[in-house]
């Protein structure tokens, strides 16, 4: 119940602060096979038939535009939902979305509690020791999100140099790892979910938030009068879905992603969720 209330409050905050805003062009889908991913071996165009199999997919429902709860319907929506709905359409499976905390999501998948997880998960060698990754479906940069009237810094180097500034991010993310490499812990404030980090930024409790550019674009799109992305990319990473080690779903999902890339479906979803037209429901 506590998590439902928190997500409702976060959605309400975004709705209150909402306004239309522009965003940079969506990043391109990567073509290289990342660490931990499995190359498809089936013939091109020969998609497997999973026979109506149910696939449980963990989502946080607090990481727009990848996944979030529509306050009008109480249902989950976002890039992850649309992508997995299309994957299961191609593979003849039934997606079953289950809300899970980001804090323990990777370990829960590693333990077999879910068949997969979709939450804008950066592909890293360390995580690939615990879980199998799909091929990368998008390449994203980490960026700084700042208030629109911010004048004390224009990039990460200037932020680091000003010891009075505090940086917000989410616990257990590669964004947090990047922040820890650049700043002492005393200058980092970690939050359970990114909506709370962005709320703290808007309220002046932190001076910037380090976040994946795609998610940052979503917050800019709904809070254009409050926040903006500043500076050059701090790092560039591929995102992928995760599965328990040895999962028989990795190859079929990779084949489906390849078909979605070929058909233009990935580009269509990028335009829908990572462009200036995207707004959170209720905004």
C-alpha positions as CSV (number, residue, x, y, z in Angstrom):
1,X,0.0,0.0,0.0
2,X,2.9,2.4,0.8
3,X,4.3,1.9,-2.7
4,X,0.9,2.6,-4.3
5,X,0.6,5.8,-2.3
6,X,4.1,6.9,-3.2
7,X,3.6,6.3,-6.9
8,X,0.3,8.1,-6.8
9,X,1.9,11.1,-5.1
10,X,4.7,11.1,-7.7
11,X,2.2,11.0,-10.6
12,X,0.2,13.8,-9.0
13,X,3.3,15.9,-8.6
14,X,4.2,15.4,-12.2
15,X,0.7,16.3,-13.2
16,X,0.7,19.5,-11.1
17,X,4.0,20.6,-12.6
18,X,3.2,19.6,-16.2
19,X,3.7,21.8,-19.2
20,X,4.6,21.0,-22.8
21,X,8.3,21.2,-23.7
22,X,10.7,20.2,-26.4
23,X,13.3,17.5,-26.3
24,X,16.3,16.5,-28.3
25,X,16.0,13.9,-31.1
26,X,15.6,10.3,-29.8
27,X,18.8,8.3,-29.6
28,X,19.4,5.6,-32.2
29,X,19.1,1.9,-31.5
30,X,22.5,0.3,-31.2
31,X,23.7,-2.3,-33.6
32,X,26.5,-3.9,-31.7
33,X,25.9,-6.9,-29.5
34,X,26.6,-5.9,-25.8
35,X,28.3,-7.8,-23.1
36,X,26.1,-10.6,-21.7
37,X,23.8,-10.7,-24.7
38,X,23.3,-13.7,-26.9
39,X,23.5,-13.4,-30.7
40,X,20.4,-14.8,-32.5
41,X,21.0,-18.0,-34.4
42,X,17.7,-18.7,-36.1
43,X,17.3,-17.8,-39.8
44,X,16.4,-14.2,-40.5
45,X,12.6,-13.7,-40.5
46,X,12.0,-17.0,-38.8
47,X,10.5,-15.9,-35.5
48,X,9.9,-18.6,-32.9
49,X,6.3,-19.4,-31.8
50,X,6.1,-19.5,-28.0
51,X,2.6,-21.1,-28.1
52,X,0.8,-18.5,-26.0
53,X,3.3,-18.9,-23.1
54,X,2.9,-16.4,-20.3
55,X,6.0,-14.2,-19.6
56,X,6.2,-12.4,-16.3
57,X,7.9,-9.0,-16.7
58,X,9.1,-6.9,-13.8
59,X,8.6,-3.1,-14.1
60,X,9.0,-0.4,-11.6
61,X,6.1,1.8,-12.8
62,X,8.0,4.8,-11.7
63,X,10.5,5.5,-14.5
64,X,8.8,7.5,-17.3
65,X,8.8,7.3,-20.2
66,X,9.8,3.6,-19.9
67,X,7.1,2.7,-17.4
68,X,4.6,4.7,-15.2
69,X,1.1,4.5,-13.9
70,X,-1.6,6.5,-15.7
71,X,-3.4,8.4,-12.9
72,X,-6.7,8.4,-14.9
73,X,-6.8,4.6,-15.3
74,X,-4.5,3.3,-12.6
75,X,-2.8,1.1,-15.3
76,X,0.8,0.9,-16.3
77,X,1.9,2.4,-19.5
78,X,5.1,3.5,-21.3
79,X,7.8,2.3,-23.7
80,X,8.4,-1.0,-21.9
81,X,4.7,-1.9,-22.1
82,X,4.4,-1.1,-25.8
83,X,7.7,-2.8,-26.6
84,X,6.8,-6.0,-24.8
85,X,3.3,-6.1,-26.2
86,X,4.9,-6.0,-29.6
87,X,7.5,-8.6,-28.7
88,X,4.8,-11.0,-27.5
89,X,2.6,-10.3,-30.6
90,X,5.5,-11.4,-32.7
91,X,6.4,-14.4,-30.6
92,X,2.9,-15.5,-29.6
93,X,3.3,-15.0,-25.9
94,X,1.3,-13.3,-23.2
95,X,3.1,-10.5,-21.2
96,X,2.2,-10.4,-17.5
97,X,3.5,-7.2,-16.0
98,X,4.4,-7.3,-12.3
99,X,5.4,-4.2,-10.3
100,X,8.7,-4.5,-8.5
101,X,11.0,-2.2,-6.7
102,X,14.1,-1.2,-8.6
103,X,16.2,-1.8,-5.5
104,X,15.9,-5.6,-5.7
105,X,14.8,-6.1,-9.3
106,X,18.0,-7.5,-10.8
107,X,18.5,-9.9,-8.0
108,X,14.8,-11.0,-8.2
109,X,15.3,-11.8,-11.9
110,X,18.5,-13.6,-11.1
111,X,16.6,-15.7,-8.5
112,X,13.9,-16.6,-11.1
113,X,11.1,-14.6,-9.5
114,X,10.4,-13.1,-12.9
115,X,11.0,-14.2,-16.5
116,X,12.3,-10.8,-17.4
117,X,12.6,-7.2,-16.3
118,X,12.1,-4.0,-18.3
119,X,13.1,-0.8,-16.6
120,X,15.7,1.1,-18.7
121,X,18.4,-1.2,-17.5
122,X,22.0,-0.3,-18.5
123,X,24.0,-3.3,-19.8
124,X,27.1,-3.7,-17.7
125,X,29.6,-6.5,-17.3
126,X,29.0,-6.6,-13.5
127,X,25.3,-7.1,-14.0
128,X,25.9,-9.7,-16.7
129,X,27.4,-11.9,-14.1
130,X,24.0,-12.1,-12.4
131,X,21.6,-12.1,-15.3
132,X,21.5,-12.5,-19.1
133,X,20.8,-9.4,-21.2
134,X,19.0,-9.0,-24.4
135,X,20.7,-7.2,-27.3
136,X,20.7,-3.5,-26.6
137,X,17.6,-1.8,-27.9
138,X,18.7,1.8,-27.4
139,X,21.8,3.8,-26.8
140,X,21.4,6.5,-24.2
141,X,23.6,9.2,-22.6
142,X,23.7,10.2,-18.9
143,X,23.0,13.9,-18.6
144,X,22.5,16.6,-16.0
145,X,18.9,17.8,-15.3
146,X,18.9,21.3,-13.8
147,X,16.4,24.1,-13.0
148,X,15.6,26.3,-16.0
149,X,17.0,29.4,-14.2
150,X,20.3,27.7,-13.1
151,X,23.4,29.9,-13.8
152,X,26.1,28.4,-11.5
153,X,27.1,25.6,-13.9
154,X,26.7,24.6,-17.6
155,X,28.3,21.1,-17.5
156,X,29.4,18.4,-15.2
157,X,32.9,19.7,-14.8
158,X,31.6,23.0,-13.5
159,X,29.2,21.2,-11.2
160,X,32.0,19.1,-9.7
161,X,34.2,22.2,-9.2
162,X,31.6,24.0,-7.1
163,X,31.7,22.2,-3.7
164,X,28.5,23.9,-2.6
165,X,26.4,22.0,-5.1
166,X,24.5,18.7,-4.3
167,X,23.6,16.1,-6.9
168,X,20.4,13.9,-6.8
169,X,20.0,10.5,-8.4
170,X,18.4,7.1,-7.8
171,X,19.9,4.4,-5.6
172,X,21.3,1.2,-7.3
173,X,21.6,2.8,-10.8
174,X,24.5,3.4,-13.1
175,X,23.7,7.1,-12.7
176,X,24.5,6.7,-9.0
177,X,27.7,4.9,-9.9
178,X,28.7,7.7,-12.2
179,X,27.9,10.3,-9.5
180,X,30.0,8.4,-7.0
181,X,33.0,8.4,-9.4
182,X,32.8,12.1,-9.8
183,X,31.7,13.4,-6.4
184,X,32.2,12.6,-2.7
185,X,29.3,10.9,-1.1
186,X,28.5,14.0,1.0
187,X,27.5,15.8,-2.2
188,X,25.2,13.0,-3.4
189,X,21.6,12.6,-2.3
190,X,20.1,9.3,-3.5
191,X,16.3,8.7,-3.8
192,X,14.3,5.5,-4.0
193,X,12.7,6.7,-7.3
194,X,13.6,9.3,-9.9
195,X,10.3,11.2,-9.5
196,X,11.4,12.1,-6.0
197,X,14.8,13.2,-7.1
198,X,13.2,15.5,-9.7
199,X,10.8,16.8,-7.2
200,X,13.8,17.6,-4.9
201,X,15.5,19.4,-7.8
202,X,12.4,21.5,-8.5
203,X,12.0,22.3,-4.8
204,X,15.7,23.4,-4.5
205,X,16.7,20.5,-2.2
206,X,19.4,19.4,-4.7
207,X,21.0,21.4,-7.5
208,X,20.9,18.9,-10.3
209,X,19.9,15.3,-11.1
210,X,22.1,12.9,-13.1
211,X,19.7,10.8,-15.2
212,X,19.5,8.9,-18.5
213,X,18.8,11.3,-21.2
214,X,15.7,9.5,-22.4
215,X,14.1,9.7,-19.0
216,X,15.3,13.3,-18.6
217,X,13.6,14.2,-21.8
218,X,10.3,12.9,-20.3
219,X,10.7,15.1,-17.3
220,X,11.6,18.1,-19.5
221,X,8.5,17.4,-21.7
222,X,6.2,17.6,-18.8
223,X,8.0,20.3,-16.7
224,X,9.5,22.5,-19.4
225,X,9.0,25.7,-17.3
226,X,10.9,24.1,-14.4
227,X,13.8,21.9,-15.6
228,X,16.1,21.5,-18.6
229,X,19.0,19.2,-19.6
230,X,22.4,20.9,-19.5
231,X,25.9,20.1,-20.7
232,X,27.3,17.4,-22.9
233,X,26.6,13.7,-22.3
234,X,28.6,12.4,-19.3
235,X,28.6,8.8,-20.6
236,X,26.9,6.6,-23.2
237,X,25.3,3.3,-22.4
238,X,23.2,0.6,-24.0
239,X,19.9,-0.5,-22.4
240,X,18.6,-4.1,-22.5
241,X,16.0,-6.4,-21.0
242,X,17.3,-8.9,-18.3
243,X,16.5,-12.6,-17.8
244,X,17.6,-15.3,-15.4
245,X,20.9,-16.9,-16.4
246,X,20.3,-19.5,-19.2
247,X,16.8,-18.3,-20.0
248,X,15.4,-19.7,-23.2
249,X,13.7,-16.4,-23.8
250,X,16.9,-14.4,-24.7
251,X,17.2,-15.7,-28.3
252,X,13.5,-15.3,-29.2
253,X,13.4,-11.7,-27.7
254,X,16.6,-10.8,-29.6
255,X,15.0,-12.0,-32.8
256,X,11.9,-10.0,-32.1
257,X,13.9,-6.9,-31.4
258,X,15.8,-7.4,-34.6
259,X,12.4,-7.6,-36.5
260,X,11.2,-4.4,-34.7
261,X,14.4,-2.6,-35.7
262,X,13.9,-3.8,-39.3
263,X,10.2,-2.9,-39.5
264,X,10.7,0.5,-38.0
265,X,8.8,-0.3,-34.8
266,X,11.6,0.7,-32.5
267,X,11.9,4.0,-34.3
268,X,8.1,4.5,-34.0
269,X,8.3,3.9,-30.2
270,X,11.3,6.2,-29.9
271,X,9.3,9.0,-31.7
272,X,6.3,8.4,-29.4
273,X,8.1,8.4,-26.1
274,X,11.4,10.2,-26.6
275,X,10.4,13.2,-28.6
276,X,8.8,16.7,-28.0
277,X,5.3,15.2,-28.5
278,X,5.5,13.0,-25.4
279,X,3.6,14.1,-22.3
280,X,2.7,12.0,-19.3
281,X,-1.0,11.3,-19.0
282,X,-2.8,13.9,-16.9
283,X,-0.2,16.6,-17.8
